[in-house]
Amino acid sequence: MPRNLYVTLPVKNLDRSVDFFEALGFSFNPQFTSENGAALVINDNTSVMLVAEAFFSTLSKVPITDPRKATEALFSLSLDSRAEVDDLVRKAIAAGATEGHAPEDLGFMYSWAFVDLDGHQWGVFSMAAAPAG
């Protein structure tokens, strides 16, 4: 089995978080979804577990941080084009997110960010195609 990374995020209201990410066009794996958590599908090999805070607190011996007051992590999501980046961030904001930072075009990379309903910071970016050589 290849090495993978599994991320688990605490959320205040699981149903609200599921609705938010579905509004962005994401799906959830029903095999790994219950009243305690839901597996947000990023692609065929990557998921993020969204877990209700009450259950999450049983998984760790330290308190849950408030991501609006302290940065726990930054999550970056690559997409194929600038248009897809803009579309996803606009959907996020329409679904209740706030803008994390304004769109940024560095030439080789375009990015924009949003902060989800629980304060988690999501950077969305696309890389320019490598010049034909």
C-alpha positions in Angstrom: 0.0 0.0 0.0 1.4 3.4 -0.9 2.1 5.9 1.9 -0.8 8.4 2.3 -1.6 11.3 4.5 -5.0 11.4 6.3 -6.2 14.7 7.7 -9.0 15.0 10.3 -10.6 18.4 11.0 -12.9 19.2 13.9 -16.1 21.0 12.9 -18.7 22.6 15.1 -21.7 21.4 13.1 -21.2 18.4 10.9 -24.3 18.8 8.8 -23.6 22.4 8.2 -20.0 21.6 7.1 -21.2 18.8 4.8 -23.8 21.2 3.2 -21.0 23.8 2.8 -18.6 21.5 0.9 -21.4 20.0 -1.2 -22.3 23.6 -2.3 -18.7 23.8 -3.6 -19.2 20.6 -5.6 -17.5 18.1 -3.4 -18.9 14.7 -2.5 -18.6 12.5 0.6 -17.8 8.8 0.9 -20.8 7.2 2.5 -18.6 4.2 3.6 -16.7 6.6 6.0 -19.6 8.8 7.0 -21.6 8.7 10.3 -23.2 11.0 12.8 -19.6 11.6 14.1 -17.8 12.4 10.9 -17.9 12.5 7.1 -15.1 11.8 4.5 -14.8 14.7 2.2 -13.6 13.4 -1.1 -10.8 15.4 -2.7 -9.9 12.9 -5.4 -9.7 9.1 -5.7 -6.7 8.9 -3.3 -7.4 11.8 -0.9 -10.1 12.6 1.6 -10.4 14.9 4.6 -12.4 13.7 7.6 -14.7 16.3 9.0 -15.4 15.2 12.5 -17.9 16.7 15.1 -15.9 18.4 17.8 -17.4 16.2 20.6 -16.1 13.1 18.9 -12.8 14.8 17.8 -12.1 15.5 21.4 -11.9 11.8 22.1 -9.1 11.4 19.5 -6.7 13.8 21.1 -5.5 14.5 24.6 -5.0 18.2 24.0 -7.7 20.8 23.5 -9.1 21.7 20.1 -7.7 25.0 18.9 -10.0 27.7 17.5 -8.6 28.3 14.0 -10.0 31.8 14.1 -7.6 32.7 16.9 -4.5 30.5 16.1 -3.4 28.9 12.9 -3.6 25.1 13.1 -2.7 24.4 9.5 -3.1 25.7 6.0 -4.8 23.5 3.5 -3.9 23.9 -0.2 -5.9 22.6 -3.1 -4.6 22.5 -6.6 -7.0 22.9 -9.6 -6.4 22.8 -13.3 -7.1 26.4 -14.2 -7.5 30.0 -12.9 -11.1 29.8 -13.9 -11.6 26.8 -11.6 -9.9 28.6 -8.8 -12.1 31.6 -9.2 -15.2 29.4 -9.5 -14.5 27.4 -6.3 -13.6 30.4 -4.2 -16.7 32.3 -5.4 -18.9 29.3 -4.5 -17.2 29.1 -1.1 -17.9 32.8 -0.4 -21.5 32.4 -1.6 -21.9 29.4 0.8 -20.8 31.5 3.8 -17.0 31.4 3.7 -14.9 34.6 4.0 -12.0 35.5 1.7 -8.7 34.4 3.1 -6.6 36.6 0.8 -7.3 38.4 -2.5 -6.5 36.7 -5.8 -2.8 36.6 -6.5 -1.2 36.1 -9.9 2.6 35.3 -9.6 2.9 34.4 -13.3 3.8 30.7 -12.7 1.0 30.3 -10.1 -2.5 31.8 -9.5 -4.0 31.6 -6.1 -7.0 32.8 -4.0 -8.0 31.7 -0.5 -11.1 31.3 1.6 -11.8 30.6 5.3 -14.5 27.9 5.8 -17.4 28.0 8.3 -15.2 26.7 11.1 -12.2 29.0 10.4 -10.0 26.5 8.5 -7.9 28.3 5.8 -8.0 26.8 2.3 -5.6 28.1 -0.4 -6.8 27.3 -3.9 -4.2 27.5 -6.7 -3.4 26.5 -10.3 0.1 26.3 -11.7 0.9 27.6 -15.2 1.7 24.9 -17.7 5.4 24.5 -18.2 6.7 26.1 -21.4 7.1 23.7 -24.3 10.7 22.8 -24.6 
